[in-house]
Amino acid sequence: MQTEFKLPELGENIEYADVVNVLVKEGDFIKKDQSVIEIETDKATIEVPSTVEGKITKLFVKAGDKVKVGSTIIIVEDTAEQVAESKPTEKKIENDIEDETKPEIKETKEVATTSPGMKEVIDFHLPDLGENIESADVVNVLVNVGDFIEKDQGIIEIETDKATIEVPSNVSGKVIEVLVKAGDKAKVGQTIIKIETGETKEELVSETLETPAAKKQELPEQKEQATTTVKQEAKGELPKLQPMELDEQPPILKGAAPAAPSVRRLAREIGVDINKVPGTGPGGRITMDDVKAYSKKLHEAKAEGGFTPGIKAEALPDFSKFGEIKKVEMSNIRKKTAEHLSYAWATIPHVTQFDKADITNLEKARKELSKSLEKSGVKLTVTAILVKVIVEALKKYPQFNSSIDMEKKEIIYKNYYNIGIAVDTEHGLIVPVIKDADKKSLNQISVEMNSLAEKARAKKIALDDLQGGCFTITNLGGIGGTYFTPIVNSPEVAILGVSRSSYEPVWNGYGVFEPRLMLPLSLSYDHRIIDGADAIRFLRFVVEALEQPLRLL
């Protein structure tokens, strides 16, 4: 019986693929899951495995063809009878093997047949790291091949654009393969390590001692497979690279951007200058993903109300002509902070409102309350009190607890109260978020604030702790200063800056100036949704709440 094998679905919106290499020929006997052709889509170069087995009677494609999804690739004839006839021959060959090799081969077969029933190899993927985070830099790999790891044990240390964290394992078992190293950029969903589960540390040691013969038998096979793979890859690359070098890099195009014909064609079709696309492939080679990412950035910039990625930067002078310099690459956190704040400043029409709060009475109450709380290891700060004040202000003025969707022309109001607290660390500015602050006491908020700040400074902060903020408080009072203009932490619409409090003479209305402890406050807000009158009402609510602590509590 003859069966057609067709090009399967390759993913969303992918209808065609270029055939890079054909890995079989007419007359070959193929098995299920054996690779038939190597193709290049607009996302990747992959091998297509067969879903049928038998003898190839007709081959319909060759290297260089463009094949449509659903097109017939090969026709296979079921050769079950031939397989049955071949079994005695295989058995005869097996019987001809010298007796001294039989025990070793038998042991290898036992390991192969019993292991899958007892154990399972699990691919551990880089988990979802949070909203809009697609990749992370691997700072350190904490395990090695052969290690036995426990559930929740740290596997790798990664740095995202928000924080440096350890990624824990979700299973226990033996590490059989590590697929990343320090310095790599890993994508969300990418396989990080392979773990063999279903055994304990004692079983692992026992297995290592009991099966040396099996391992010895596996090594030549692995070496042979690796050699075969290298040969196949080399065979598949030559037809692909040589035409590109001839067609795409003639003398008149010397120095042109390195990219395959299909990549150049895509760039032309979507109107992207291929020479401006940064390549991430080997040797700076430009891939389909590079072209798409570049195009996406251009479209996103234009979609934001005509915003383009800032004013064109002027070329910097050669500073080394004036004296000694040192160049240091920005950390991921610093890069993202720069990009995020540049975006926020360029897209949000900022206005900053200033005021002062008389916290003389509040400070007395805070110190008295702190004495009782310090016994339980809790330090009550003005920032913790401000969290409770801001929650009440957000309830009264819900436009401050919202976000704007300019694309859909919608305002998104939030019915939860998560307050971000900016933390100054040696790695950059990090904003942990206190979730459901309206449901927590001053004591709980103080404890959580302290815990999050320590985690942020120790690079142990979890990504979930950095997400979901509604409003941000940034307190520079511990350092000094009077007023400043904080930048709104998009997609939030407002941020409160707190400066150092100081004693000032204040007229009491009865002919006397009194020394009062005054706290400078700076409220920056998004003028697209918040009017100036609402902003000052919000800020006055905050000031009055701080000035009347009994009313607040």
C-alpha positions in Angstrom: 0.0 0.0 0.0 1.3 3.4 -0.9 1.1 6.4 1.4 1.7 10.1 0.8 3.7 12.2 3.2 2.8 15.9 3.0 4.5 19.0 4.4 2.8 19.4 7.8 1.6 22.6 9.4 4.6 24.7 10.4 3.0 27.3 12.6 0.7 30.3 12.6 0.6 32.2 9.3 3.4 30.1 7.7 2.2 28.8 4.3 5.4 28.1 2.5 9.0 26.9 3.2 12.2 26.8 1.2 13.8 23.3 0.8 17.4 23.7 2.0 18.4 20.0 1.8 16.8 16.6 0.9 18.0 14.0 3.4 16.6 10.9 1.6 16.4 9.5 -2.0 14.1 7.2 -4.0 14.6 3.6 -3.0 15.5 4.4 0.6 13.7 2.6 3.5 12.7 5.2 6.1 11.3 4.9 9.6 8.9 7.0 11.5 10.4 10.2 13.0 13.3 10.0 10.5 14.2 13.4 9.0 13.2 13.6 5.4 14.0 17.2 4.4 15.5 20.3 5.9 13.5 23.5 5.3 13.8 27.2 6.0 10.8 29.1 7.1 10.5 32.8 8.1 11.2 31.7 11.7 13.8 29.0 11.6 15.7 26.3 9.7 14.4 22.9 10.8 14.3 19.2 9.8 11.0 17.7 9.0 10.5 14.1 10.3 8.4 11.5 8.6 5.1 10.3 10.0 5.2 7.1 7.9 7.7 4.3 7.2 8.5 2.2 4.2 10.3 2.4 0.9 10.4 5.7 -0.9 8.9 5.1 -4.4 8.6 8.8 -5.4 10.4 12.0 -4.3 8.7 15.3 -5.4 11.1 18.0 -4.0 14.7 19.0 -4.4 17.0 21.6 -2.7 16.0 25.1 -3.7 12.3 24.4 -4.1 9.6 26.4 -2.4 7.0 24.0 -1.0 3.5 24.9 0.2 2.1 23.4 3.4 0.1 20.3 2.5 2.1 19.5 -0.6 3.2 15.9 -1.1 6.9 15.4 -0.3 7.3 11.7 -0.9 5.3 8.6 -1.6 6.1 5.6 0.6 5.2 2.0 -0.1 4.6 -0.2 3.0 7.3 -2.9 2.9 6.3 -4.9 6.0 7.1 -8.2 4.1 10.6 -7.0 3.3 11.1 -6.1 7.0 10.0 -9.6 8.0 12.4 -11.2 5.5 15.2 -9.1 6.8 14.8 -10.2 10.4 16.4 -13.7 10.0 19.4 -12.0 8.4 19.7 -9.6 11.3 19.5 -12.6 13.7 22.2 -14.4 11.8 24.5 -11.5 12.0 23.8 -11.2 15.7 24.7 -14.9 16.2 28.0 -14.5 14.4 29.2 -12.0 17.0 32.0 -13.4 19.2 30.9 -14.9 22.5 33.1 -12.5 24.5 31.1 -9.5 23.3 27.7 -11.0 24.2 27.6 -10.1 27.9 28.4 -6.5 27.2 25.7 -6.1 24.5 23.2 -7.9 26.7 23.9 -5.5 29.5 23.4 -2.5 27.2 20.1 -3.9 26.0 18.9 -4.4 29.6 19.7 -0.8 30.5 18.0 0.5 27.4 14.8 -1.5 28.0 14.5 -1.1 31.7 15.5 2.5 32.1 12.5 4.0 30.3 10.1 2.1 32.5 11.7 3.3 35.7 12.9 6.8 34.8 11.8 9.7 32.7 13.9 12.4 31.1 12.3 15.8 31.5 13.3 19.0 29.7 13.4 21.9 32.1 12.5 25.1 30.2 13.2 28.7 31.1 9.8 29.6 32.7 7.7 32.7 32.0 9.6 35.6 33.5 6.8 38.2 33.4 5.0 40.6 31.2 7.0 41.6 28.0 10.1 39.7 29.1 11.1 37.3 26.3 14.7 36.5 27.2 17.4 36.8 29.9 21.1 36.7 30.2 22.6 33.7 32.0 24.9 35.0 34.7 25.8 31.7 36.3 25.0 28.0 35.9 24.7 26.4 39.4 24.6 22.7 38.4 26.8 20.3 36.4 26.1 17.2 34.5 25.8 14.3 36.9 24.6 16.4 39.8 21.5 15.2 41.7 19.2 18.2 42.3 16.2 18.6 44.6 12.9 20.3 43.8 13.1 24.1 44.2 17.0 24.0 44.1 18.5 26.9 42.1 19.6 25.8 38.7 20.8 29.0 37.0 21.2 32.6 37.9 19.8 35.0 35.3 19.6 38.7 34.7 16.6 40.2 33.1 15.9 43.8 32.4 14.3 44.1 35.8 16.4 42.0 38.2 18.9 39.3 38.8 17.3 36.1 40.1 17.9 32.4 40.6 15.6 30.0 38.7 14.6 27.0 40.8 14.0 23.5 39.5 10.4 22.2 39.6 11.5 18.5 39.8 14.1 16.4 41.5 16.5 14.1 39.7 19.9 13.7 38.0 21.2 16.4 35.6 22.1 14.6 32.3 22.7 17.6 30.1 23.2 21.3 30.6 22.3 23.3 27.5 23.4 26.8 28.5 26.5 28.5 29.9 27.3 31.8 31.6 27.1 34.6 29.1 24.3 33.0 27.0 21.1 34.7 26.3 18.2 32.3 27.0 14.7 32.7 25.6 11.5 32.0 27.6 10.5 28.4 26.9 14.0 27.4 25.8 15.3 24.1 27.3 17.9 24.8 30.0 18.8 21.4 31.3 17.6 17.8 30.9 16.8 16.0 34.1 16.4 12.3 34.6 13.7 11.7 37.3 12.6 8.6 39.2 15.7 7.9 41.2 17.3 8.9 44.5 20.8 9.9 45.2 21.6 6.3 46.5 20.2 4.8 43.2 22.3 7.3 41.2 25.5 6.1 43.0 24.5 2.5 42.6 23.7 2.9 38.9 27.1 4.5 38.4 28.9 1.5 40.0 26.8 -1.2 38.4 26.7 -0.4 34.7 30.3 0.5 33.5 30.0 -2.0 30.7 26.8 -0.5 29.4 28.3 3.0 29.4 31.4 1.6 27.6 29.1 0.2 24.9 27.2 3.5 24.5 30.3 5.6 23.9 31.1 4.3 20.4 27.5 4.5 19.4 27.3 8.2 20.5 30.5 9.0 18.7 29.2 7.4 15.6 25.9 9.3 15.8 27.7 12.6 16.4 29.9 11.9 13.3 26.8 11.1 11.2 25.1 14.3 12.4 28.1 16.4 11.5 28.3 14.9 8.1 24.6 15.5 7.4 24.9 19.1 8.6 27.9 19.7 6.4 26.2 18.1 3.5 23.1 20.3 4.0 25.1 23.6 4.4 27.1 23.5 1.2 24.2 23.9 -1.3 22.8 26.6 0.9 25.9 28.7 1.5 27.6 28.5 -1.9 24.8 30.1 -4.0 24.4 32.8 -1.3 28.0 33.7 -1.6 27.9 33.8 -5.4 24.5 35.5 -5.8 24.5 37.9 -2.8 28.1 39.0 -2.5 29.4 39.8 -6.0 32.3 42.4 -6.2 29.8 45.3 -6.5 28.1 44.3 -3.2 31.3 43.9 -1.2 30.5 44.6 2.4 26.8 44.1 2.0 24.8 42.9 5.0 25.2 39.1 5.5 21.8 37.5 4.9 20.2 34.6 3.0 18.2 35.4 -0.2 15.0 34.6 1.6 15.8 37.0 4.4 16.6 39.8 1.9 13.4 39.1 0.0 11.4 39.4 3.2 13.1 42.7 4.0 12.3 44.1 0.6 8.6 42.9 0.8 8.0 44.7 4.2 10.1 47.8 3.3 13.0 47.3 5.7 16.5 48.4 4.8 18.5 45.2 5.3 21.7 47.1 5.9 20.2 48.7 9.0 19.2 45.5 10.6 21.5 44.2 13.4 22.3 40.6 12.9 22.2 38.1 15.8 23.2 35.0 13.9 26.7 33.5 13.7 29.2 36.1 12.6 26.6 38.8 12.7 24.4 37.0 10.1 20.9 38.5 9.7 18.0 36.1 10.3 14.3 36.3 9.6 13.7 37.0 13.3 16.1 40.0 13.1 14.2 41.5 10.2 10.9 41.0 11.9 12.1 42.4 15.3 13.5 45.5 13.5 10.2 46.0 11.6 8.2 45.5 14.8 10.2 48.3 16.6 9.6 50.7 13.7 5.8 50.0 13.6 5.5 50.2 17.4 7.3 53.6 17.4 4.9 54.9 14.7 1.8 53.5 16.5 2.5 55.6 19.6 1.0 58.8 18.4 3.6 59.3 15.8 6.4 58.9 18.3 9.7 57.8 16.8 12.6 56.5 18.9 13.6 59.9 20.2 15.6 62.6 18.5 18.5 61.3 16.4 21.5 61.1 18.8 24.4 63.3 17.9 27.7 61.5 17.3 29.9 61.6 20.4 33.4 63.1 20.2 36.5 61.1 20.8 36.8 61.8 24.5 40.2 60.0 24.7 41.7 63.0 22.9 41.1 65.0 26.1 42.4 62.5 28.7 42.1 59.0 30.0 38.7 57.3 29.8 37.2 54.0 30.7 34.3 52.3 28.9 31.9 50.1 30.9 29.0 48.2 29.3 25.6 49.0 30.8 24.0 46.3 32.8 20.6 44.9 31.7 18.8 46.7 34.5 20.5 50.0 33.5 19.7 49.5 29.8 16.1 48.7 30.5 15.8 51.6 32.9 17.2 54.0 30.3 14.9 52.6 27.6 11.8 52.6 29.8 12.3 56.1 31.2 13.1 57.5 27.7 9.9 56.0 26.4 7.9 57.3 29.4 9.3 60.8 29.1 8.7 60.9 25.3 5.2 59.5 25.3 3.7 60.8 28.6 2.9 64.6 28.9 4.4 65.1 32.3 3.3 67.7 34.8 4.7 67.9 38.4 2.8 69.4 41.3 4.6 70.4 44.5 3.4 70.8 48.1 4.6 70.5 51.7 3.0 68.5 54.6 3.4 69.4 58.2 4.4 66.1 59.7 5.3 67.4 63.2 2.5 65.5 64.9 2.8 62.5 62.6 6.5 62.2 63.5 5.7 62.2 67.2 3.1 59.5 66.7 5.4 57.5 64.5 8.2 57.4 67.0 5.8 56.4 69.8 4.3 53.6 67.7 7.8 52.5 66.5 8.9 51.8 70.1 6.2 49.1 70.5 6.8 47.7 67.0 10.6 47.5 67.3 10.2 44.8 69.9 9.0 42.5 67.2 11.7 43.7 64.8 9.6 46.1 62.8 10.7 49.6 61.9 7.9 52.0 61.1 8.8 54.6 58.4 7.1 57.5 56.8 7.1 55.6 53.5 5.1 52.8 55.1 2.6 55.4 56.3 2.5 57.0 52.9 1.5 53.6 51.4 -1.7 53.6 53.5 -2.3 57.3 52.6 -1.9 56.7 48.9 -4.3 53.7 49.0 -7.0 56.0 50.5 -6.2 58.7 47.9 -6.5 56.2 45.0 -9.9 55.1 46.3 -11.1 58.7 46.4 -9.5 59.7 43.0 -9.7 56.5 40.8 -8.2 58.2 37.7 -4.9 57.9 39.5 -5.3 54.2 39.7 -5.7 53.6 35.9 -3.7 53.1 32.7 -4.3 54.4 29.2 -4.6 52.3 26.0 -4.0 54.9 23.3 -4.4 52.3 20.5 -7.9 51.4 21.6 -8.6 54.8 23.1 -9.6 53.3 26.4 -9.0 54.0 30.1 -8.4 50.9 32.2 -9.5 51.5 35.9 -8.1 49.0 38.5 -10.0 47.8 41.5 -6.9 46.6 43.3 -4.2 48.6 45.1 -0.6 47.6 44.5 2.0 50.2 45.5 5.5 50.2 44.1 8.4 51.4 46.3 11.5 52.5 44.4 14.7 50.9 45.9 18.1 52.3 45.2 20.6 49.4 44.7 24.1 49.1 43.4 22.7 47.4 40.3 20.3 50.2 39.5 16.8 51.4 40.4 14.4 48.5 41.2 10.7 49.0 42.1 9.3 46.1 44.2 5.5 46.1 44.5 3.4 45.7 47.7 0.4 43.7 46.6 -3.1 44.4 48.0 -1.8 47.2 50.2 -5.4 48.1 51.2 -5.8 44.8 53.0 -2.6 45.1 55.0 -1.8 46.8 58.3 1.0 49.3 58.9 2.9 46.5 60.6 2.5 44.1 57.7 3.5 46.8 55.1 6.6 47.7 57.1 7.7 44.1 57.3 7.1 43.5 53.6 8.8 46.7 52.6 11.9 45.8 54.5 11.9 42.3 53.1 11.5 43.4 49.5 14.2 46.0 49.8 16.7 43.5 51.2 15.9 41.0 48.4 16.3 43.7 45.8 19.7 44.7 47.1 20.8 41.1 47.4 19.7 40.3 43.8 17.2 37.8 45.2 14.0 39.6 44.2 11.4 37.5 42.4 9.9 38.7 39.2 6.4 38.5 40.6 7.5 41.1 43.2 8.2 43.6 40.4 4.9 43.4 38.6 1.4 44.7 38.8 2.0 48.1 40.3 -0.7 50.8 40.3 1.2 53.8 41.8 4.8 54.3 42.7 6.4 56.1 45.7 10.1 57.2 45.4 11.6 58.5 48.6 14.9 60.3 48.4 14.6 61.9 51.9 17.3 59.6 53.3 19.8 61.1 51.0 18.7 64.8 50.9 17.3 67.4 48.6 14.1 69.4 48.6 12.0 68.9 45.5 12.5 66.8 42.3 10.4 65.8 39.2 10.0 62.0 39.2 9.2 60.4 35.9 5.9 58.4 35.7 6.5 54.7 35.8 4.5 53.7 32.7 1.9 52.1 32.3 1.0 53.8 35.6 -0.2 57.4 35.4 1.3 59.0 38.6 4.2 58.9 40.9 4.9 60.6 44.3 8.4 61.9 45.1 9.3 62.4 48.7 12.2 64.6 49.8 14.0 65.2 53.2 11.8 66.8 55.9 13.2 69.8 57.7 12.1 72.2 60.4 10.8 75.6 59.1 9.2 78.6 60.7 5.4 78.4 60.1 2.9 81.2 60.9 0.4 79.8 63.4 -2.2 82.5 62.8 -1.9 83.9 66.3 1.0 86.2 65.7 3.8 83.6 66.2 6.1 81.6 64.0 6.4 78.0 65.2 9.1 75.5 64.2 7.3 72.8 62.2 8.7 69.6 60.5 7.8 70.1 56.8 7.9 67.2 54.3 8.4 68.3 50.6 6.2 66.2 48.2 6.4 66.1 44.4 3.5 64.5 42.4 4.2 63.8 38.7 1.2 62.7 36.6 0.0 61.9 33.1 -1.8 65.0 31.8 -3.7 62.9 29.2 -6.0 61.6 31.9 -5.3 63.7 35.0 -6.1 67.4 35.0 -4.2 69.9 37.1 -7.2 70.6 39.4 -7.5 66.8 40.1 -3.8 66.6 40.7 -3.7 69.3 43.4 -6.8 67.8 45.0 -5.1 64.4 45.2 -1.9 66.0 46.6 -3.9 68.1 49.1 -5.7 64.9 50.3 -2.2 63.3 50.9 -1.0 66.4 52.7 -4.0 66.6 55.0 -3.9 62.9 55.8 -0.3 63.2 56.9 -1.1 66.3 58.9 -4.0 64.6 60.7 -2.6 61.1 61.6 -5.4 60.3 64.0 -7.9 60.8 61.2 -5.8 58.5 59.0 -5.4 55.8 61.6 
